[in-house]
Amino acid sequence: MLRGSKVGLRARHEDDIPILRAELYDDVVNASRAESGPWRPITPGSKDPRLVVDDKAQGHVPFSVVELEGGTLVGTATLWGIDNHHRSAHIGLGLLPSSRGKGYGTDAVATLCHYGLVVRGLQRLQIETLSDNAAMLRSAERNGFVREGVLRSSAWVLGEFLDEVVLGLLVQDWKPDPKV
């Protein structure tokens, strides 16, 4: 397990799947804002790649996020779009509604940065998020990500186009948290 100051990133367990399905993916509003495609229901027991991990997929590393104190599941974190030639990847994060506003997002991003920049030896990490996602923007910026641009009206979410913000972090600009 990768340890931050508040959360750990560990492999997905089978008993994580029903919780993630119910609290993240069955929530139409949350899933519509988090996914790049339209919401659709997930059949229980299906091998949906957002939930069931394919350990052979090299460009996508999903984690379950757990509280260090007690081990309670609090969400998902992903390093995706890993490009070993250009040494870059994207970060994705989804916290359960009951786990938001507790600093877990900032700590999970810090721990993903450690994984991507130290463990994987990447040069650049990138986050794309909706422009009104203040929590993700705050978590990214607290970890040294810089706003690089706005993709105007690039995301179709529940009947309207929304702007997305692109943030980047280069290894030479990263200030690691000494607790990670």
N, C-alpha and C positions, 0 to 999 in steps of 0.2 A: 504494500500500500504506500502511496505517496502521501506525506503528511504536511499539512499547512499548520497554521496556528489554531484554527477552529475546526477545519474539516479535513477529511482524508479522501483521496480518490482511489477507488479499488475496482476490481473486476466486477462486472454485472453478475449478480446472483439470481437464480431462478425465482426466488421469492420477492425480488425487487420488481419484477415485471407487472404483477397485478396492481401494485401501488402506483407505479409510473403510468400504467394505462389509465387507471381511474382518475388520478389527480393531475396528470399533464395532458395526455392524448385524447381522453374522452371529453375534455373541456373545450368546447368549440371555439370560444373566444381566445383562450390561451394558445391552443394549438394553431389557430389561424394566424396569430401574431408571430409565432415561433417558427413555423414551417415555411418553406419556399413555395409550396403548392397548396391547393385547396384542402380543407379538412375533409376527412372521410372516416367513418367508423372503423375500428379495428376489431376483427372477429376474435373473441377469446381463443387462445391456443394457436393463433396464427404466428407465422415466423416473420412478423413485421421487423424490418432491419433497424428501425428506431429503437426497438426494445430487445430483440434477440441478437446477440453479438455473433458476428462471423469472424472468428479468430484468424482466418486466412486473408481477410481484407487488409491490405498493406497501407492504404491511404486514409484509413479511418480508425481512430482509437477511442472507443467510447468507455467512459468510466461511470460508476455510480458514485455519488457524492454522499458521504456519511459524516455525521457529527463525530468528532474525535472522542468526546465524552459520551459514552453510551452506545455509539455505533448506529444511531438511528439514521435511516435513509432520508436525505433532504433534497435529492435531485439528481440531475445528470450533468456531465461535463464531457466535452468531446474535442479532440484534436482531429480535424478533418481536412480533406484536400491537401494532404501531405505530399509535397513535391521534393523528393530527395535530390534532384538535380539543382534546383534553384534554392534548396534548403529553406523552404517556407511552408506555412500551414495556416489554417484558420481555426479559431476558437469558437465553440458553441457552449451554451450554458442554459439549463432549465431547472429552476428551483421550484419545489412544491409550494403551493400557496401559503401553507403554515410556516414555511422556513424563510420567507422573504423578510427583508428589513432587519436582519440579525448580523449582517456582515459576512455571511457565508459566501455570497457572490464574489466579493472582493478577494476573499481568501482562496476560493476555488480558482479564480483567474490567476492569482499569484502562483498557485500550485501547478496549474497548466503551463504557465510561463516557464517554471522550473523544469517541468517535464520536456517541453518543446525545445527550450534553448540550451539546457544543460544535458539532460539525458539523451535527447535525440540529436543535439548539435545543430539545431536550425539557426538560421540567420535572421529570419523575419517571421513575425506572427501578425495575423490580421483578424479584426472583428468587424462584422457588418451587423448593424442593429437598426431597428426603427428609430427615427429621430425623436420620438416621444418616449423612448424607453430610458428614462432618467436613471434608473437603477443600474442598467448595464453600462451606460455611458460613464457613470460615476465609478463603477468597479474597474472599467478599462483605464480611465484616466488616473485613478489612484495607483495603478500598476505601471504607469509610464507610457501608456498608449497615447498617440497623438492623432487628433482628428485630421484626416488627410483629404476629406472631401464629402460632398453630399450627392447622392444619386437621387435627383428630383423625381418624385412620383414613380418610383421604381418598384414599389411593392403593392400588389392588390390585396387588400385586407378587408374582409367583411363589407364589401360594397363601395370601397373608396381607395384611391391611390394615396400612398404615404411615402414620404421621403425616407431614405436610408442613409445612415452615417457610416463611413468607412474609417476605421482607426487602425493604425499600424504601430508596431514596436520592433525596433532593430536591436539585435543582441548588444551592440555597443552602447545603446541608450538605456538598457535595462538595469535597474537598481534592485537586485534580489532582496527579498525579505529574509533576514538572517534566521527567522524561525522555520523557514521551509527547508 
